[in-house]
Amino acid sequence: MTEEEIVEIQMLVHSIHELLKGRDPTLIGAVLADLLSLWLGGHIDLDSKNGTHRIRAELLRIHIRTVEQMIPLSAKEIGLPW
């Protein structure tokens, strides 16, 4: 990932954070689930429905592992214990 991409990610995260800050956690979860499903839905194997399922399942596993690794730092950033 380039430095420019990292800066763009940070800017987008900040913008989204500002939109969601202070909202009900259930609403935030629904928004994140909708966005995640859009991202996963964009990954397809044109030759195989099973291939599409495998791609999406693997991306979801990778995504969840990444989120789990980020939780301690994120909790610390917002002033909560991990």
C-alpha positions as CSV (number, residue, x, y, z in Angstrom):
1,M,0.0,0.0,0.0
2,T,1.3,3.4,-0.9
3,E,1.6,6.4,1.4
4,E,-1.0,8.2,-0.7
5,E,-3.4,5.3,-0.2
6,I,-2.8,5.3,3.5
7,V,-3.6,9.0,3.7
8,E,-6.7,8.5,1.6
9,I,-7.9,5.7,3.9
10,Q,-7.2,7.8,7.0
11,M,-9.2,10.7,5.5
12,L,-12.2,8.5,4.6
13,V,-12.1,6.8,8.0
14,H,-12.2,10.2,9.7
15,S,-15.1,11.4,7.5
16,I,-17.1,8.2,8.2
17,H,-16.3,8.4,11.9
18,E,-17.7,12.0,12.0
19,L,-20.9,10.8,10.4
20,L,-21.4,7.9,12.8
21,K,-20.0,9.5,16.0
22,G,-22.6,9.4,18.8
23,R,-25.1,7.3,17.0
24,D,-26.7,4.1,18.3
25,P,-24.3,1.2,18.1
26,T,-27.0,-1.0,16.5
27,L,-27.4,1.6,13.7
28,I,-23.6,1.8,13.3
29,G,-23.4,-2.0,13.0
30,A,-26.2,-2.0,10.4
31,V,-24.3,0.6,8.3
32,L,-21.0,-1.3,8.5
33,A,-22.8,-4.6,7.6
34,D,-24.4,-2.9,4.6
35,L,-21.1,-1.5,3.4
36,L,-19.3,-4.8,4.0
37,S,-21.9,-6.7,1.9
38,L,-21.5,-4.2,-0.9
39,W,-17.7,-4.7,-0.9
40,L,-18.0,-8.5,-0.8
41,G,-20.8,-8.5,-3.4
42,G,-18.4,-6.8,-5.8
43,H,-16.1,-9.8,-5.9
44,I,-17.2,-12.5,-8.3
45,D,-15.8,-15.4,-10.3
46,L,-17.5,-15.1,-13.7
47,D,-16.9,-18.8,-14.4
48,S,-18.3,-20.3,-11.2
49,K,-21.0,-19.6,-8.6
50,N,-19.0,-21.8,-6.2
51,G,-15.9,-19.8,-7.0
52,T,-17.7,-16.6,-6.2
53,H,-18.8,-18.1,-2.8
54,R,-15.2,-19.2,-2.1
55,I,-13.8,-15.8,-2.9
56,R,-16.3,-14.0,-0.8
57,A,-15.9,-16.4,2.1
58,E,-12.1,-16.1,2.1
59,L,-12.2,-12.3,1.9
60,L,-14.6,-12.2,4.8
61,R,-12.3,-14.5,6.9
62,I,-9.3,-12.2,6.0
63,H,-11.4,-9.1,6.9
64,I,-12.5,-10.5,10.2
65,R,-8.9,-11.4,11.2
66,T,-7.7,-7.9,10.2
67,V,-10.5,-6.3,12.3
68,E,-9.7,-8.5,15.3
69,Q,-6.0,-7.5,15.1
70,M,-7.0,-3.8,15.0
71,I,-9.3,-3.9,18.0
72,P,-6.7,-3.4,20.8
73,L,-5.3,-0.3,19.1
74,S,-8.7,1.1,18.3
75,A,-9.9,0.6,21.9
76,K,-6.8,2.4,23.1
77,E,-7.4,5.3,20.7
78,I,-10.9,5.9,22.1
79,G,-9.7,5.6,25.7
80,L,-11.0,2.2,26.5
81,P,-9.2,-0.8,28.0
82,W,-8.5,-3.9,26.0
